[in-house]
Structure formats: structure tokens, C-alpha cells
Amino acid sequence: MTREIPTNASLLNRLEGEGVLRTRAVRDAVGAVVMFEWTAEDITDRKRAEEVRARLAAIVESSVDAIVGITMERTVVSWNRAAERLFGYPAGEAIGSPISFVMPPDRVHEENQIIDRLKRDEYIDHFETVQRRKDGQEFPVSVTISPIKDATGKIIGASKSVRDISDKKRAEEQIQASLREKEVLLREIHHRVKNNLQVIYSLLRLQSKLVTDPKASALFKDSQARVKAMALVHETLWQSKNLSRIDMSEYSRTLTRRLFESYGISSDTLGLNLNIAPVAFSMETAVSCGQLINELVSNCLKHAFPNGRTGDVTVELLSNGNDTYLLTVSDNGVGLPPDFEVGKAESLGWQLVPMLVEQLNGTFELQESAGTTVRLTFSEIHYKGRI
């Protein structure tokens, strides 16, 4: 009887993937071949794994970043072409050496910290440090480190991706230098504006000394106070660390104290109660808000306590949330005249208050009970085009 013996190709075709066919002759007791045994092994998974490793190796070798493999004992076990270019060491010199050879002496301790984090199975993303080339030149780098595990999940080493960030650091230094120059310029601008307003204030003060009419003299004093309030904004910015925002707590304290001094009000006569939340405004908002405080407190000092009457002035500035704020100025003085109407008031101060509130997109209400209370709700001024 004739039996067809399958060929290697026909056996392989019965496998779902790729395979290896092994043939073995089976002999009898006298050594004669009585049959053949064929063993087929499916190596699809192995081939796929080899292809993956080959692709990964190609990616590592073609990477623009230096990719270095190290053991948990800090020994270099792989060194791609980008690492050769970056550090100046060929792979033959680097592999087998401790990774510390690319680190400045004062940075070697970082490797111990890295190993400790790897033992906790941590991934280290864009850690910035300094490393050293073969010629001794030190340069800034960004390092990303991933743990390498064996088949059982045990951490056996790490893969380090190292990128030279010298250009980035130089750009950052140039930006910082430019910002410092602009900061100096802005401080100088605020200083000069403050000085110019101070000159205006001094001119008004000198002119007021030549005025004998009490009403005209009072107008000069009010104008001086308004100029002083604007100058204080620029003075505060000039002295501040933040040139774009004004601390309203410090500003309000200084402004009200100077108003009391300007009108010759003693703390024995009138008490000043301040409740200012820790808020910071842009210059535009601070100028309008400062002018409101100036006008309302000035009115209290001029009219609420005639003939040496004692009492208290209270100023509150609180946040309502959602970028809205509540400014309240109150006194326990004699109150406003019975026929007083804001829209018909002749004083410049009460004409300015509605205009300033409108600038702040706000509303205000006037309450008269045991004195006068003005409550204003407003939001910050945001100009389109502001950077």
C-alpha cells in the first residue's frame, strides 16, 4: 500500500500562521528506517514579537532624542546614535559604564533619587537638569524616564530619553531680560506720571493760597484731593511687585488716611473703620474706584460732622463673586438735606459719582438712616484688545 507523505509546504499550509517543520527518521532494532515523524511548531507569536522588537529598535536608533538604557545598578546597557551625537561618546565607550559619567559632580545625587522613584514604579516626565558632554561642556536637558520590567513584572532597569534644551533656555532668558527691561520702563512711566500729577497738585495748592473766597478755596482743595487720588494709583504701581494689578487694601488705607490729614481731621474727632477684602484691580478699575472712595469720604468729612461733631466713617470693599464687588461708604453724621436728589445736586462730587459708577458698569443706592450710606455694586473694567 502506498501512503502519500505530506510535503513541508502542505503541512505548513495547515497551520494558521507561520511555522517551522522538523523531520525525524524512526528506525527499527536493526537500524532500518520504518517511518518518518514530522513536528510542526507555530512561531507566529515569536515572529510578531521579533518584528515589534525590530520596529522599536529602529525607532530608538532614528530618534532625535538620546535614548539610554540603564540597569538598576546605574550601568549603561544601550546607547542610540542620538546619544552618541549629544554626549560625544560612541556606544562602545558608553555601554558598560556607570551613567554618572555624563553628570556633573554636583548632579550625581539626582540619579539616586531617580532610582528610588523607579523602584516605586514611577514614570518621570520632563525632569530638567544639567548633564555633561565628553569635552566637559555642561548643558541643560529635559529627561523622561520609564521603568523597564521583565516578563514577571519585576523592574530591572530604566529607559532615559534625553533632550538638549539649550535653545529653549536661551529663549527663556531673552524673554526674561526683555520683561525686566519692560518692567523698568513701566516703573519709570508710573513714576513720571505720579511726579507730573504731584506737580499739578502743588500748583493747585500754591494757587489756592491766593484765593480768599471760602467756596473757591474749597473747590481748590477738592481738586487737589482728586489729583492726589489719581497720583496714588501710579505711586502704588511704581512701588508694587505686580505692575498690572493694584492691591486695593493698601491703596484704600493710604487714600483715606491722606484724606483725613488733608482735611485736618483728628482721630479723636472722627473714627475710620476699614473693611477691605484682599482684592487687586487693574489700573483703570482702581482709578475709578479710588475716585469714588475719594468723593464719598470727602463728602463725609466736609458735611456729615459739622461744628466739631464726633462720629465714624466706614469704608467697605467686598467681593460678591462672579467678578462683581460691593463698595460701601457710610457715616453716622447728620445725614443729607431732606430735599437732596443726586441728579439735581450742584456739587461736582455728586455729579462725578454717577459718572464713575457708569464707568464701572455698576449701580448705586443711597440710604439715609442714622447718617448716610452709599452702596455701589460694580465690576472690573475690561478693555477689548488688552493683552
C-alpha positions in Angstrom: 0.0 0.0 0.0 1.3 3.3 -1.0 1.0 6.2 1.6 1.3 9.8 0.5 3.8 11.6 2.6 2.9 15.3 3.1 5.5 17.8 2.0 6.8 20.6 4.2 4.7 23.1 2.3 1.4 21.1 2.6 2.0 20.7 6.4 2.7 24.4 6.8 -0.4 25.3 4.9 -2.4 23.5 7.6 -1.0 26.0 10.2 -2.9 29.2 10.8 0.2 31.3 10.9 3.9 30.8 10.3 5.7 27.6 11.4 8.8 25.5 11.5 8.7 21.9 10.3 11.1 19.4 11.8 11.6 15.8 10.4 12.9 12.8 12.3 13.5 9.2 10.9 12.3 6.4 13.1 14.4 3.2 12.8 13.8 -0.4 13.9 16.1 -2.5 16.0 18.5 -3.3 13.1 18.6 0.4 12.0 16.3 0.3 9.1 14.0 3.3 8.6 10.5 2.3 9.2 8.8 5.7 9.3 9.3 9.5 9.4 7.9 11.8 12.1 7.1 15.4 11.3 6.8 18.1 14.0 5.3 21.4 13.2 5.7 24.5 15.5 3.6 27.6 15.2 6.0 30.6 15.5 3.6 33.3 14.7 3.8 35.0 18.1 7.5 34.7 18.1 7.8 36.3 14.7 5.4 39.1 15.6 7.4 39.8 18.8 10.6 39.9 16.7 9.0 42.3 14.3 7.9 44.5 17.2 11.4 44.5 18.7 12.9 45.3 15.3 10.5 48.2 14.8 11.2 49.5 18.4 14.9 49.2 17.7 14.6 51.2 14.5 12.5 53.9 16.3 15.1 54.1 19.1 18.0 54.4 16.6 16.3 57.0 14.5 15.1 59.1 17.4 16.3 62.7 17.6 16.4 62.3 21.4 19.2 60.5 23.1 17.7 57.2 24.4 19.8 55.4 27.0 19.0 52.1 28.8 20.4 51.5 32.3 20.2 48.8 34.9 19.1 49.3 38.4 22.8 49.4 39.3 23.1 52.5 37.0 25.1 50.7 34.3 24.5 51.7 30.7 23.2 48.8 28.6 22.0 50.6 25.4 23.1 53.9 23.7 21.5 55.1 20.5 23.0 57.2 17.7 21.4 60.4 19.1 23.1 59.7 22.4 26.4 59.5 20.6 25.8 62.9 18.9 24.5 64.5 22.1 27.2 63.4 24.5 30.1 62.7 22.2 30.7 59.2 23.4 30.5 56.3 20.9 28.3 53.4 22.0 31.4 51.2 22.6 32.7 53.6 25.2 29.3 54.2 26.9 27.9 50.7 27.2 29.1 49.0 30.4 30.0 52.3 32.1 28.1 53.9 35.0 25.6 56.6 33.9 27.3 59.1 36.2 30.0 59.8 33.5 27.6 62.2 31.8 26.7 64.0 35.0 28.4 67.0 36.6 29.7 66.1 40.1 27.1 68.2 41.8 24.3 66.4 40.0 25.2 62.7 40.7 22.9 62.6 43.7 19.9 63.0 41.3 20.5 59.5 39.9 19.9 58.1 43.4 16.6 59.9 43.6 15.7 58.7 40.2 16.4 55.0 41.1 14.3 55.4 44.3 11.4 56.7 42.2 11.8 53.9 39.7 11.6 51.3 42.5 8.2 52.8 43.3 7.3 52.2 39.6 7.0 55.9 38.9 7.2 57.5 35.5 9.4 60.7 35.4 8.2 63.2 32.8 10.4 66.1 31.6 12.7 66.4 34.5 15.0 69.3 33.8 18.6 69.1 34.9 22.2 69.6 33.6 24.4 67.0 32.0 28.0 66.9 30.6 29.5 66.1 27.2 32.7 64.3 26.6 34.6 67.6 26.2 33.4 68.7 29.6 30.8 71.1 28.4 27.7 71.2 30.6 24.3 71.9 29.1 20.6 71.9 30.2 18.5 68.8 29.3 15.0 67.6 29.8 14.9 63.9 30.8 11.9 61.5 30.6 12.5 58.2 32.4 10.4 55.0 32.2 10.9 51.8 34.2 11.8 48.6 32.3 10.3 45.3 33.5 11.0 41.7 32.8 8.4 39.1 31.9 7.4 38.7 35.6 6.8 42.4 36.1 10.0 43.0 38.1 11.7 46.3 37.4 15.1 45.6 36.0 16.2 49.0 34.7 15.1 52.2 33.0 14.9 53.9 29.7 16.0 57.5 29.7 15.1 59.9 26.9 17.3 63.0 27.0 16.7 66.2 25.0 19.0 69.2 24.8 17.0 72.3 25.8 19.8 74.8 25.4 17.9 76.8 22.7 14.8 76.8 24.9 16.7 78.1 27.9 18.3 80.8 25.8 14.9 81.9 24.6 13.6 81.9 28.1 16.5 84.1 29.3 15.9 86.5 26.4 12.2 86.7 27.3 13.0 87.3 31.0 15.6 90.0 30.0 13.0 91.7 27.8 10.4 91.5 30.6 12.8 93.1 33.0 13.5 95.9 30.6 9.8 96.5 30.1 9.2 96.4 33.9 11.9 99.1 34.4 10.2 101.1 31.7 6.8 100.7 33.2 8.0 101.7 36.6 9.7 104.8 35.2 6.4 105.7 33.4 4.4 105.3 36.6 7.0 107.3 38.5 6.9 110.1 36.0 3.1 110.3 35.8 3.0 110.3 39.6 5.5 113.2 39.6 3.6 115.1 37.0 0.4 114.8 39.0 2.3 115.8 42.1 3.3 119.0 40.2 -0.3 119.7 39.3 -1.2 119.1 43.0 1.5 121.6 44.1 0.3 124.2 41.6 -3.2 123.9 42.8 -2.0 124.2 46.4 0.0 127.3 45.6 -2.9 128.9 43.7 -5.3 128.1 46.5 -3.2 130.3 48.9 -4.1 133.3 46.7 -7.8 132.6 46.9 -9.7 134.4 49.6 -13.2 133.2 48.8 -14.1 130.2 51.1 -16.1 128.5 48.4 -13.4 128.9 45.8 -10.8 127.7 48.3 -12.9 124.6 49.0 -13.0 123.8 45.2 -9.3 124.0 45.0 -9.0 121.6 48.0 -11.4 119.2 46.3 -9.4 119.3 43.1 -6.2 118.7 45.0 -7.7 115.6 46.6 -8.8 114.2 43.2 -5.4 114.7 41.7 -3.9 113.1 44.8 -6.1 110.0 44.4 -5.0 109.5 40.8 -1.4 110.1 41.7 -1.7 107.5 44.4 -2.6 104.8 41.9 0.6 105.4 39.9 2.6 105.6 43.2 1.2 102.3 44.3 2.0 100.6 41.0 5.5 102.1 41.0 6.2 100.5 44.4 4.4 97.3 43.6 5.9 94.0 42.6 2.9 93.5 40.2 2.7 96.3 37.7 -0.7 95.2 36.3 -2.7 94.9 39.5 -3.2 97.3 42.4 -3.7 96.0 46.0 -6.9 97.8 47.0 -6.4 97.1 50.6 -3.2 99.1 50.9 -4.4 101.7 48.4 -7.6 102.4 50.3 -5.8 102.7 53.6 -3.4 105.2 52.3 -6.0 107.2 50.4 -8.4 107.5 53.4 -5.5 108.4 55.8 -4.3 111.1 53.5 -7.9 112.5 53.1 -8.2 112.7 56.9 -4.8 114.5 57.0 -5.8 116.9 54.1 -9.0 118.0 55.9 -7.2 118.2 59.2 -9.4 115.6 60.8 -8.1 114.1 64.1 -8.7 110.5 65.1 -10.0 111.9 68.4 -12.8 113.6 66.4 -13.7 111.0 63.8 -13.1 107.3 63.7 -12.2 105.5 60.5 -13.4 101.9 60.0 -12.0 100.0 57.1 -13.1 96.6 55.9 -11.2 96.0 52.6 -11.1 92.5 51.1 -7.8 91.3 49.6 -8.7 92.2 46.1 -6.5 93.6 43.3 -7.8 95.7 40.4 -6.4 96.8 37.1 -5.2 100.4 36.9 -8.4 101.5 35.1 -10.7 100.0 37.7 -8.5 101.2 40.6 -8.6 104.8 39.3 -12.4 104.8 39.1 -12.9 103.0 42.4 -10.3 105.3 44.0 -12.1 108.4 42.8 -15.4 107.1 44.2 -13.8 106.5 47.6 -12.2 109.9 47.4 -15.5 111.7 46.6 -17.7 109.8 49.1 -15.2 110.0 52.0 -14.6 113.7 51.2 -18.3 114.4 51.4 -18.5 112.7 54.8 -15.6 114.7 56.1 -16.9 118.0 54.8 -20.6 117.8 55.6 -21.6 114.9 57.9 -20.0 116.2 61.1 -20.5 120.0 61.4 -19.4 122.1 64.4 -16.9 119.5 65.7 -19.4 116.7 65.9 -17.8 113.3 66.6 -18.6 110.1 64.8 -17.3 107.4 62.5 -16.7 106.9 58.8 -16.8 103.3 57.4 -15.4 102.1 54.1 -16.0 98.5 52.9 -14.9 96.9 49.7 -16.0 93.3 49.4 -16.2 90.7 46.6 -19.7 89.4 45.6 -18.2 86.7 43.5 -18.6 86.4 39.7 -16.2 89.3 39.2 -18.6 91.8 41.0 -17.7 93.9 44.0 -19.6 95.9 46.6 -18.3 99.3 47.8 -20.0 100.8 50.8 -19.2 104.2 52.3 -21.2 105.2 55.4 -21.2 107.7 58.3 -23.3 108.3 61.4 -23.4 112.0 60.9 -26.2 114.5 60.3 -27.3 113.0 57.0 -28.2 114.6 53.8 -30.7 117.5 53.4 -34.3 116.4 53.2 -34.7 117.7 49.6 -31.4 116.2 48.4 -31.5 114.5 45.0 -28.4 113.0 43.4 -29.4 114.1 39.8 -30.0 117.6 40.9 -27.0 118.1 43.2 -24.9 121.1 42.4 -21.7 119.8 43.9 -19.1 118.4 41.5 -18.6 115.4 43.7 -22.2 114.2 43.5 -22.1 114.8 39.7 -18.9 112.7 39.4 -20.3 109.7 41.4 -22.9 108.6 38.8 -20.3 109.0 36.0 -17.7 106.9 37.8 -20.3 104.2 38.6 -21.2 104.1 35.0 -17.6 103.7 34.0 -17.5 100.6 36.3 -20.8 99.2 34.7 -22.3 99.5 38.2 -25.3 100.6 40.2 -25.6 102.5 43.4 -28.2 103.2 46.1 -28.4 105.9 48.7 -29.7 105.1 52.2 -30.4 107.6 55.0 -30.8 106.2 58.4 -28.7 107.4 61.3 -26.4 109.1 58.9 -25.8 108.4 55.2 -24.9 105.1 53.4 -23.9 104.9 49.8 -23.7 101.3 48.4 -22.3 100.6 45.0 -22.2 97.4 43.1 -19.7 97.2 40.1 -17.5 95.0 38.1 -13.9 95.4 36.7 -13.3 97.4 33.6 -12.1 95.1 30.8 -10.9 96.8 27.6 -11.0 94.8 24.4 -7.6 94.3 22.9 -5.9 94.2 26.3 -3.0 91.6 26.3 
